Amino acid sequence: MQQLKAIGQRELRNDNAEIMRRVEAGESFVVTRNNKPVAQLSPYHSEVVTRPSLGEVQALFGSLPPVDADRWDADRAAADELFGADDPLDDPWQS
């Protein structure tokens, strides 16, 4: 991963044309104010982010194996034994 060059707010204001040319050429910067990062200046990429539909997510979950409740309880009990059970989980549907 490339190291971003830090530039001060004043440098950005005074040299904005040169910095914008460098961003257009592919460079990225972290803009600082009082030596604290406040923004990242990077080239714009018009990529489309696609997300799965509800039906696709349901199909993915439907392809998972069923949860083995007894194994879940055994794993939880083993973890409680190892780490302590100071935060017990109650199953409201058990009663």
Biopython code that builds the backbone (N, CA, C, O; Angstrom):
import numpy as np
from Bio.PDB.StructureBuilder import StructureBuilder

atoms = [
    (1, "MET", "N", (0.846, -1.188, 0.000)),
    (1, "MET", "CA", (0.000, 0.000, 0.000)),
    (1, "MET", "C", (0.884, 1.241, 0.000)),
    (1, "MET", "O", (1.870, 1.312, 0.733)),
    (2, "GLN", "N", (0.525, 2.211, -0.823)),
    (2, "GLN", "CA", (1.368, 3.403, -0.934)),
    (2, "GLN", "C", (1.197, 4.322, 0.260)),
    (2, "GLN", "O", (0.111, 4.439, 0.828)),
    (3, "GLN", "N", (2.288, 4.969, 0.625)),
    (3, "GLN", "CA", (2.279, 5.942, 1.715)),
    (3, "GLN", "C", (1.722, 7.259, 1.173)),
    (3, "GLN", "O", (2.198, 7.763, 0.156)),
    (4, "LEU", "N", (0.726, 7.811, 1.844)),
    (4, "LEU", "CA", (0.140, 9.074, 1.399)),
    (4, "LEU", "C", (1.001, 10.223, 1.893)),
    (4, "LEU", "O", (1.445, 10.235, 3.041)),
    (5, "LYS", "N", (1.232, 11.184, 1.018)),
    (5, "LYS", "CA", (2.010, 12.359, 1.392)),
    (5, "LYS", "C", (1.108, 13.338, 2.140)),
    (5, "LYS", "O", (0.005, 13.645, 1.689)),
    (6, "ALA", "N", (1.579, 13.819, 3.275)),
    (6, "ALA", "CA", (0.824, 14.802, 4.047)),
    (6, "ALA", "C", (1.122, 16.195, 3.514)),
    (6, "ALA", "O", (2.276, 16.562, 3.291)),
    (7, "ILE", "N", (0.059, 16.960, 3.315)),
    (7, "ILE", "CA", (0.217, 18.356, 2.906)),
    (7, "ILE", "C", (-0.643, 19.211, 3.833)),
    (7, "ILE", "O", (-1.743, 18.818, 4.220)),
    (8, "GLY", "N", (-0.128, 20.372, 4.176)),
    (8, "GLY", "CA", (-0.870, 21.276, 5.040)),
    (8, "GLY", "C", (-1.970, 21.994, 4.279)),
    (8, "GLY", "O", (-1.925, 22.111, 3.054)),
    (9, "GLN", "N", (-2.945, 22.467, 5.012)),
    (9, "GLN", "CA", (-4.059, 23.208, 4.427)),
    (9, "GLN", "C", (-3.541, 24.416, 3.650)),
    (9, "GLN", "O", (-4.046, 24.724, 2.570)),
    (10, "ARG", "N", (-2.553, 25.087, 4.185)),
    (10, "ARG", "CA", (-1.993, 26.260, 3.523)),
    (10, "ARG", "C", (-1.324, 25.876, 2.202)),
    (10, "ARG", "O", (-1.482, 26.568, 1.197)),
    (11, "GLU", "N", (-0.576, 24.770, 2.210)),
    (11, "GLU", "CA", (0.062, 24.294, 0.972)),
    (11, "GLU", "C", (-0.991, 23.955, -0.076)),
    (11, "GLU", "O", (-0.819, 24.261, -1.256)),
    (12, "LEU", "N", (-2.072, 23.328, 0.352)),
    (12, "LEU", "CA", (-3.156, 23.011, -0.576)),
    (12, "LEU", "C", (-3.747, 24.284, -1.163)),
    (12, "LEU", "O", (-4.012, 24.351, -2.363)),
    (13, "ARG", "N", (-3.954, 25.294, -0.326)),
    (13, "ARG", "CA", (-4.518, 26.558, -0.799)),
    (13, "ARG", "C", (-3.557, 27.256, -1.762)),
    (13, "ARG", "O", (-3.970, 27.725, -2.823)),
    (14, "ASN", "N", (-2.265, 27.325, -1.387)),
    (14, "ASN", "CA", (-1.301, 28.077, -2.198)),
    (14, "ASN", "C", (-0.906, 27.363, -3.484)),
    (14, "ASN", "O", (-0.625, 28.015, -4.490)),
    (15, "ASP", "N", (-0.880, 26.030, -3.465)),
    (15, "ASP", "CA", (-0.406, 25.260, -4.625)),
    (15, "ASP", "C", (-1.498, 24.373, -5.194)),
    (15, "ASP", "O", (-1.214, 23.288, -5.700)),
    (16, "ASN", "N", (-2.750, 24.825, -5.116)),
    (16, "ASN", "CA", (-3.853, 23.942, -5.487)),
    (16, "ASN", "C", (-3.791, 23.455, -6.924)),
    (16, "ASN", "O", (-4.138, 22.302, -7.181)),
    (17, "ALA", "N", (-3.363, 24.281, -7.874)),
    (17, "ALA", "CA", (-3.324, 23.848, -9.273)),
    (17, "ALA", "C", (-2.324, 22.707, -9.453)),
    (17, "ALA", "O", (-2.626, 21.714, -10.116)),
    (18, "GLU", "N", (-1.143, 22.843, -8.870)),
    (18, "GLU", "CA", (-0.129, 21.798, -8.972)),
    (18, "GLU", "C", (-0.575, 20.521, -8.262)),
    (18, "GLU", "O", (-0.385, 19.421, -8.783)),
    (19, "ILE", "N", (-1.156, 20.661, -7.096)),
    (19, "ILE", "CA", (-1.606, 19.489, -6.346)),
    (19, "ILE", "C", (-2.730, 18.782, -7.096)),
    (19, "ILE", "O", (-2.761, 17.552, -7.135)),
    (20, "MET", "N", (-3.652, 19.533, -7.690)),
    (20, "MET", "CA", (-4.734, 18.907, -8.457)),
    (20, "MET", "C", (-4.180, 18.180, -9.681)),
    (20, "MET", "O", (-4.695, 17.122, -10.044)),
    (21, "ARG", "N", (-3.143, 18.722, -10.326)),
    (21, "ARG", "CA", (-2.501, 18.019, -11.448)),
    (21, "ARG", "C", (-1.916, 16.696, -10.957)),
    (21, "ARG", "O", (-2.031, 15.673, -11.633)),
    (22, "ARG", "N", (-1.290, 16.717, -9.782)),
    (22, "ARG", "CA", (-0.691, 15.500, -9.243)),
    (22, "ARG", "C", (-1.757, 14.472, -8.864)),
    (22, "ARG", "O", (-1.564, 13.272, -9.059)),
    (23, "VAL", "N", (-2.876, 14.942, -8.324)),
    (23, "VAL", "CA", (-3.979, 14.027, -8.002)),
    (23, "VAL", "C", (-4.524, 13.427, -9.286)),
    (23, "VAL", "O", (-4.790, 12.226, -9.348)),
    (24, "GLU", "N", (-4.692, 14.246, -10.303)),
    (24, "GLU", "CA", (-5.185, 13.764, -11.590)),
    (24, "GLU", "C", (-4.234, 12.718, -12.175)),
    (24, "GLU", "O", (-4.668, 11.810, -12.884)),
    (25, "ALA", "N", (-2.940, 12.846, -11.878)),
    (25, "ALA", "CA", (-1.937, 11.892, -12.360)),
    (25, "ALA", "C", (-1.897, 10.623, -11.501)),
    (25, "ALA", "O", (-1.172, 9.683, -11.829)),
    (26, "GLY", "N", (-2.664, 10.584, -10.409)),
    (26, "GLY", "CA", (-2.749, 9.368, -9.629)),
    (26, "GLY", "C", (-2.248, 9.453, -8.199)),
    (26, "GLY", "O", (-2.375, 8.477, -7.458)),
    (27, "GLU", "N", (-1.685, 10.577, -7.779)),
    (27, "GLU", "CA", (-1.194, 10.705, -6.404)),
    (27, "GLU", "C", (-2.346, 10.950, -5.434)),
    (27, "GLU", "O", (-3.399, 11.461, -5.813)),
    (28, "SER", "N", (-2.125, 10.578, -4.190)),
    (28, "SER", "CA", (-3.090, 10.829, -3.123)),
    (28, "SER", "C", (-2.393, 11.562, -1.993)),
    (28, "SER", "O", (-1.194, 11.387, -1.773)),
    (29, "PHE", "N", (-3.145, 12.379, -1.280)),
    (29, "PHE", "CA", (-2.592, 13.192, -0.199)),
    (29, "PHE", "C", (-3.491, 13.119, 1.018)),
    (29, "PHE", "O", (-4.693, 12.881, 0.909)),
    (30, "VAL", "N", (-2.886, 13.330, 2.190)),
    (30, "VAL", "CA", (-3.635, 13.554, 3.418)),
    (30, "VAL", "C", (-3.476, 15.031, 3.736)),
    (30, "VAL", "O", (-2.358, 15.521, 3.895)),
    (31, "VAL", "N", (-4.589, 15.737, 3.827)),
    (31, "VAL", "CA", (-4.557, 17.163, 4.124)),
    (31, "VAL", "C", (-4.590, 17.332, 5.643)),
    (31, "VAL", "O", (-5.415, 16.728, 6.329)),
    (32, "THR", "N", (-3.676, 18.164, 6.157)),
    (32, "THR", "CA", (-3.592, 18.377, 7.605)),
    (32, "THR", "C", (-3.902, 19.824, 7.956)),
    (32, "THR", "O", (-3.703, 20.741, 7.160)),
    (33, "ARG", "N", (-4.393, 19.994, 9.168)),
    (33, "ARG", "CA", (-4.578, 21.323, 9.743)),
    (33, "ARG", "C", (-3.975, 21.250, 11.142)),
    (33, "ARG", "O", (-4.371, 20.409, 11.948)),
    (34, "ASN", "N", (-3.029, 22.119, 11.429)),
    (34, "ASN", "CA", (-2.300, 22.079, 12.700)),
    (34, "ASN", "C", (-1.683, 20.699, 12.932)),
    (34, "ASN", "O", (-1.716, 20.164, 14.041)),
    (35, "ASN", "N", (-1.119, 20.137, 11.858)),
    (35, "ASN", "CA", (-0.446, 18.826, 11.871)),
    (35, "ASN", "C", (-1.364, 17.654, 12.221)),
    (35, "ASN", "O", (-0.882, 16.587, 12.600)),
    (36, "LYS", "N", (-2.675, 17.839, 12.099)),
    (36, "LYS", "CA", (-3.622, 16.753, 12.343)),
    (36, "LYS", "C", (-4.347, 16.447, 11.039)),
    (36, "LYS", "O", (-4.846, 17.362, 10.383)),
    (37, "PRO", "N", (-4.415, 15.167, 10.650)),
    (37, "PRO", "CA", (-5.121, 14.812, 9.417)),
    (37, "PRO", "C", (-6.600, 15.194, 9.485)),
    (37, "PRO", "O", (-7.280, 14.922, 10.475)),
    (38, "VAL", "N", (-7.088, 15.833, 8.413)),
    (38, "VAL", "CA", (-8.506, 16.214, 8.368)),
    (38, "VAL", "C", (-9.216, 15.710, 7.111)),
    (38, "VAL", "O", (-10.445, 15.651, 7.073)),
    (39, "ALA", "N", (-8.441, 15.345, 6.075)),
    (39, "ALA", "CA", (-9.079, 14.899, 4.835)),
    (39, "ALA", "C", (-8.090, 14.098, 4.006)),
    (39, "ALA", "O", (-6.875, 14.184, 4.185)),
    (40, "GLN", "N", (-8.649, 13.323, 3.102)),
    (40, "GLN", "CA", (-7.826, 12.598, 2.137)),
    (40, "GLN", "C", (-8.215, 13.082, 0.751)),
    (40, "GLN", "O", (-9.398, 13.166, 0.418)),
    (41, "LEU", "N", (-7.217, 13.395, -0.045)),
    (41, "LEU", "CA", (-7.430, 13.878, -1.402)),
    (41, "LEU", "C", (-6.880, 12.812, -2.339)),
    (41, "LEU", "O", (-5.672, 12.579, -2.389)),
    (42, "SER", "N", (-7.775, 12.166, -3.080)),
    (42, "SER", "CA", (-7.397, 11.049, -3.942)),
    (42, "SER", "C", (-8.067, 11.190, -5.296)),
    (42, "SER", "O", (-9.061, 11.904, -5.430)),
    (43, "PRO", "N", (-7.524, 10.506, -6.309)),
    (43, "PRO", "CA", (-8.170, 10.530, -7.623)),
    (43, "PRO", "C", (-9.579, 9.945, -7.542)),
    (43, "PRO", "O", (-9.835, 9.017, -6.775)),
    (44, "TYR", "N", (-10.470, 10.489, -8.330)),
    (44, "TYR", "CA", (-11.853, 10.022, -8.365)),
    (44, "TYR", "C", (-11.943, 8.801, -9.276)),
    (44, "TYR", "O", (-11.423, 8.802, -10.392)),
    (45, "HIS", "N", (-12.610, 7.765, -8.783)),
    (45, "HIS", "CA", (-12.850, 6.560, -9.580)),
    (45, "HIS", "C", (-14.349, 6.338, -9.646)),
    (45, "HIS", "O", (-15.000, 6.160, -8.617)),
    (46, "SER", "N", (-14.886, 6.347, -10.826)),
    (46, "SER", "CA", (-16.340, 6.180, -10.960)),
    (46, "SER", "C", (-16.673, 4.694, -11.108)),
    (46, "SER", "O", (-17.099, 4.233, -12.167)),
    (47, "GLU", "N", (-16.466, 3.968, -10.021)),
    (47, "GLU", "CA", (-16.798, 2.558, -10.046)),
    (47, "GLU", "C", (-18.168, 2.350, -9.422)),
    (47, "GLU", "O", (-18.528, 2.994, -8.436)),
    (48, "VAL", "N", (-18.902, 1.463, -10.000)),
    (48, "VAL", "CA", (-20.241, 1.174, -9.514)),
    (48, "VAL", "C", (-20.142, 0.047, -8.499)),
    (48, "VAL", "O", (-19.581, -1.010, -8.788)),
    (49, "VAL", "N", (-20.682, 0.273, -7.321)),
    (49, "VAL", "CA", (-20.691, -0.744, -6.276)),
    (49, "VAL", "C", (-22.032, -1.450, -6.345)),
    (49, "VAL", "O", (-23.083, -0.834, -6.170)),
    (50, "THR", "N", (-21.982, -2.734, -6.598)),
    (50, "THR", "CA", (-23.226, -3.498, -6.652)),
    (50, "THR", "C", (-23.376, -4.297, -5.371)),
    (50, "THR", "O", (-22.419, -4.879, -4.861)),
    (51, "ARG", "N", (-24.576, -4.311, -4.876)),
    (51, "ARG", "CA", (-24.885, -5.062, -3.672)),
    (51, "ARG", "C", (-25.886, -6.142, -4.036)),
    (51, "ARG", "O", (-26.723, -5.956, -4.919)),
    (52, "PRO", "N", (-25.793, -7.280, -3.343)),
    (52, "PRO", "CA", (-26.746, -8.340, -3.657)),
    (52, "PRO", "C", (-28.165, -7.941, -3.267)),
    (52, "PRO", "O", (-28.379, -7.173, -2.329)),
    (53, "SER", "N", (-29.117, -8.475, -4.001)),
    (53, "SER", "CA", (-30.518, -8.216, -3.685)),
    (53, "SER", "C", (-30.914, -9.029, -2.455)),
    (53, "SER", "O", (-30.179, -9.920, -2.029)),
    (54, "LEU", "N", (-32.064, -8.722, -1.896)),
    (54, "LEU", "CA", (-32.564, -9.458, -0.739)),
    (54, "LEU", "C", (-32.720, -10.933, -1.085)),
    (54, "LEU", "O", (-32.383, -11.801, -0.280)),
    (55, "GLY", "N", (-33.224, -11.217, -2.268)),
    (55, "GLY", "CA", (-33.392, -12.609, -2.689)),
    (55, "GLY", "C", (-32.064, -13.343, -2.778)),
    (55, "GLY", "O", (-31.978, -14.515, -2.413)),
    (56, "GLU", "N", (-31.016, -12.657, -3.265)),
    (56, "GLU", "CA", (-29.691, -13.277, -3.349)),
    (56, "GLU", "C", (-29.132, -13.556, -1.956)),
    (56, "GLU", "O", (-28.533, -14.606, -1.722)),
    (57, "VAL", "N", (-29.329, -12.614, -1.029)),
    (57, "VAL", "CA", (-28.857, -12.814, 0.343)),
    (57, "VAL", "C", (-29.607, -13.973, 0.985)),
    (57, "VAL", "O", (-29.006, -14.802, 1.668)),
    (58, "GLN", "N", (-30.923, -14.033, 0.769)),
    (58, "GLN", "CA", (-31.704, -15.135, 1.324)),
    (58, "GLN", "C", (-31.237, -16.475, 0.760)),
    (58, "GLN", "O", (-31.169, -17.465, 1.488)),
    (59, "ALA", "N", (-30.917, -16.508, -0.527)),
    (59, "ALA", "CA", (-30.420, -17.747, -1.136)),
    (59, "ALA", "C", (-29.079, -18.145, -0.533)),
    (59, "ALA", "O", (-28.830, -19.327, -0.296)),
    (60, "LEU", "N", (-28.209, -17.157, -0.282)),
    (60, "LEU", "CA", (-26.918, -17.459, 0.341)),
    (60, "LEU", "C", (-27.110, -18.028, 1.742)),
    (60, "LEU", "O", (-26.479, -19.023, 2.098)),
    (61, "PHE", "N", (-27.965, -17.412, 2.532)),
    (61, "PHE", "CA", (-28.214, -17.913, 3.875)),
    (61, "PHE", "C", (-28.897, -19.276, 3.831)),
    (61, "PHE", "O", (-28.658, -20.123, 4.692)),
    (62, "GLY", "N", (-29.741, -19.485, 2.834)),
    (62, "GLY", "CA", (-30.426, -20.773, 2.704)),
    (62, "GLY", "C", (-29.484, -21.911, 2.374)),
    (62, "GLY", "O", (-29.809, -23.074, 2.615)),
    (63, "SER", "N", (-28.317, -21.595, 1.824)),
    (63, "SER", "CA", (-27.363, -22.642, 1.464)),
    (63, "SER", "C", (-26.434, -23.003, 2.620)),
    (63, "SER", "O", (-25.635, -23.932, 2.500)),
    (64, "LEU", "N", (-26.526, -22.278, 3.745)),
    (64, "LEU", "CA", (-25.691, -22.585, 4.909)),
    (64, "LEU", "C", (-26.219, -23.818, 5.630)),
    (64, "LEU", "O", (-27.419, -24.088, 5.599)),
    (65, "PRO", "N", (-25.334, -24.564, 6.279)),
    (65, "PRO", "CA", (-25.820, -25.719, 7.031)),
    (65, "PRO", "C", (-26.634, -25.249, 8.235)),
    (65, "PRO", "O", (-26.422, -24.141, 8.728)),
    (66, "PRO", "N", (-27.555, -26.075, 8.709)),
    (66, "PRO", "CA", (-28.357, -25.672, 9.873)),
    (66, "PRO", "C", (-27.487, -25.548, 11.118)),
    (66, "PRO", "O", (-26.449, -26.200, 11.232)),
    (67, "VAL", "N", (-27.923, -24.706, 12.047)),
    (67, "VAL", "CA", (-27.201, -24.516, 13.307)),
    (67, "VAL", "C", (-27.514, -25.686, 14.225)),
    (67, "VAL", "O", (-28.675, -26.042, 14.424)),
    (68, "ASP", "N", (-26.465, -26.278, 14.780)),
    (68, "ASP", "CA", (-26.623, -27.359, 15.754)),
    (68, "ASP", "C", (-26.684, -26.715, 17.137)),
    (68, "ASP", "O", (-25.657, -26.327, 17.693)),
    (69, "ALA", "N", (-27.893, -26.604, 17.688)),
    (69, "ALA", "CA", (-28.091, -25.892, 18.950)),
    (69, "ALA", "C", (-27.336, -26.551, 20.103)),
    (69, "ALA", "O", (-26.805, -25.856, 20.970)),
    (70, "ASP", "N", (-27.281, -27.878, 20.122)),
    (70, "ASP", "CA", (-26.556, -28.566, 21.200)),
    (70, "ASP", "C", (-25.062, -28.256, 21.127)),
    (70, "ASP", "O", (-24.423, -28.024, 22.154)),
    (71, "ARG", "N", (-24.511, -28.251, 19.926)),
    (71, "ARG", "CA", (-23.078, -27.919, 19.782)),
    (71, "ARG", "C", (-22.835, -26.462, 20.168)),
    (71, "ARG", "O", (-21.832, -26.146, 20.807)),
    (72, "TRP", "N", (-23.752, -25.575, 19.779)),
    (72, "TRP", "CA", (-23.645, -24.155, 20.134)),
    (72, "TRP", "C", (-23.573, -23.994, 21.653)),
    (72, "TRP", "O", (-22.711, -23.287, 22.174)),
    (73, "ASP", "N", (-24.502, -24.670, 22.361)),
    (73, "ASP", "CA", (-24.512, -24.588, 23.823)),
    (73, "ASP", "C", (-23.231, -25.167, 24.416)),
    (73, "ASP", "O", (-22.696, -24.620, 25.380)),
    (74, "ALA", "N", (-22.733, -26.268, 23.853)),
    (74, "ALA", "CA", (-21.502, -26.886, 24.352)),
    (74, "ALA", "C", (-20.306, -25.958, 24.125)),
    (74, "ALA", "O", (-19.456, -25.814, 25.004)),
    (75, "ASP", "N", (-20.238, -25.333, 22.956)),
    (75, "ASP", "CA", (-19.145, -24.390, 22.673)),
    (75, "ASP", "C", (-19.201, -23.200, 23.631)),
    (75, "ASP", "O", (-18.172, -22.743, 24.129)),
    (76, "ARG", "N", (-20.407, -22.708, 23.881)),
    (76, "ARG", "CA", (-20.571, -21.578, 24.794)),
    (76, "ARG", "C", (-20.176, -21.955, 26.214)),
    (76, "ARG", "O", (-19.535, -21.167, 26.910)),
    (77, "ALA", "N", (-20.553, -23.151, 26.650)),
    (77, "ALA", "CA", (-20.191, -23.618, 27.986)),
    (77, "ALA", "C", (-18.682, -23.779, 28.107)),
    (77, "ALA", "O", (-18.100, -23.453, 29.142)),
    (78, "ALA", "N", (-18.039, -24.289, 27.038)),
    (78, "ALA", "CA", (-16.583, -24.442, 27.061)),
    (78, "ALA", "C", (-15.901, -23.075, 27.131)),
    (78, "ALA", "O", (-14.907, -22.915, 27.838)),
    (79, "ALA", "N", (-16.424, -22.104, 26.410)),
    (79, "ALA", "CA", (-15.858, -20.749, 26.449)),
    (79, "ALA", "C", (-16.052, -20.135, 27.830)),
    (79, "ALA", "O", (-15.150, -19.474, 28.346)),
    (80, "ASP", "N", (-17.224, -20.348, 28.434)),
    (80, "ASP", "CA", (-17.469, -19.839, 29.786)),
    (80, "ASP", "C", (-16.504, -20.472, 30.785)),
    (80, "ASP", "O", (-16.018, -19.810, 31.703)),
    (81, "GLU", "N", (-16.234, -21.763, 30.593)),
    (81, "GLU", "CA", (-15.299, -22.467, 31.468)),
    (81, "GLU", "C", (-13.900, -21.871, 31.344)),
    (81, "GLU", "O", (-13.189, -21.715, 32.337)),
    (82, "LEU", "N", (-13.520, -21.544, 30.124)),
    (82, "LEU", "CA", (-12.182, -21.008, 29.863)),
    (82, "LEU", "C", (-12.061, -19.540, 30.273)),
    (82, "LEU", "O", (-11.075, -19.151, 30.899)),
    (83, "PHE", "N", (-13.056, -18.727, 29.924)),
    (83, "PHE", "CA", (-12.949, -17.277, 30.133)),
    (83, "PHE", "C", (-13.754, -16.768, 31.326)),
    (83, "PHE", "O", (-13.619, -15.607, 31.712)),
    (84, "GLY", "N", (-14.568, -17.603, 31.896)),
    (84, "GLY", "CA", (-15.426, -17.166, 32.996)),
    (84, "GLY", "C", (-16.804, -16.811, 32.482)),
    (84, "GLY", "O", (-16.964, -16.401, 31.332)),
    (85, "ALA", "N", (-17.783, -16.968, 33.327)),
    (85, "ALA", "CA", (-19.171, -16.731, 32.917)),
    (85, "ALA", "C", (-19.734, -15.522, 33.635)),
    (85, "ALA", "O", (-20.836, -15.577, 34.180)),
    (86, "ASP", "N", (-18.981, -14.423, 33.639)),
    (86, "ASP", "CA", (-19.458, -13.231, 34.333)),
    (86, "ASP", "C", (-20.489, -12.464, 33.524)),
    (86, "ASP", "O", (-21.056, -11.484, 34.009)),
    (87, "ASP", "N", (-20.737, -12.898, 32.298)),
    (87, "ASP", "CA", (-21.769, -12.264, 31.478)),
    (87, "ASP", "C", (-22.682, -13.354, 30.914)),
    (87, "ASP", "O", (-22.684, -13.598, 29.708)),
    (88, "PRO", "N", (-23.456, -14.006, 31.781)),
    (88, "PRO", "CA", (-24.255, -15.137, 31.332)),
    (88, "PRO", "C", (-25.299, -14.700, 30.292)),
    (88, "PRO", "O", (-25.882, -13.618, 30.365)),
    (89, "LEU", "N", (-25.495, -15.580, 29.347)),
    (89, "LEU", "CA", (-26.509, -15.339, 28.327)),
    (89, "LEU", "C", (-27.741, -16.180, 28.680)),
    (89, "LEU", "O", (-27.635, -17.381, 28.931)),
    (90, "ASP", "N", (-28.877, -15.550, 28.693)),
    (90, "ASP", "CA", (-30.105, -16.270, 28.983)),
    (90, "ASP", "C", (-30.880, -16.452, 27.691)),
    (90, "ASP", "O", (-30.964, -15.540, 26.869)),
    (91, "ASP", "N", (-31.447, -17.642, 27.521)),
    (91, "ASP", "CA", (-32.257, -17.939, 26.361)),
    (91, "ASP", "C", (-33.708, -17.671, 26.724)),
    (91, "ASP", "O", (-34.307, -18.456, 27.459)),
    (92, "PRO", "N", (-34.293, -16.580, 26.229)),
    (92, "PRO", "CA", (-35.675, -16.240, 26.621)),
    (92, "PRO", "C", (-36.698, -17.243, 26.093)),
    (92, "PRO", "O", (-37.822, -17.279, 26.593)),
    (93, "TRP", "N", (-36.346, -18.055, 25.100)),
    (93, "TRP", "CA", (-37.285, -19.020, 24.536)),
    (93, "TRP", "C", (-37.174, -20.390, 25.187)),
    (93, "TRP", "O", (-37.962, -21.287, 24.887)),
    (94, "GLN", "N", (-36.197, -20.557, 26.080)),
    (94, "GLN", "CA", (-35.962, -21.859, 26.704)),
    (94, "GLN", "C", (-37.084, -22.219, 27.674)),
    (94, "GLN", "O", (-37.410, -23.398, 27.816)),
    (95, "SER", "N", (-37.670, -21.260, 28.330)),
    (95, "SER", "CA", (-38.710, -21.570, 29.328)),
    (95, "SER", "C", (-40.083, -21.664, 28.719)),
    (95, "SER", "O", (-41.057, -21.917, 29.428)),
]
sb = StructureBuilder()
sb.init_structure("model")
sb.init_model(0)
sb.init_chain("A")
sb.init_seg("    ")
for serial, (resi, resn, name, xyz) in enumerate(atoms, 1):
    if name == "N":
        sb.init_residue(resn, " ", resi, " ")
    sb.init_atom(name, np.array(xyz, "f"), 0.0, 1.0, " ", f" {name:<3s}", serial, name[0])
structure = sb.get_structure()
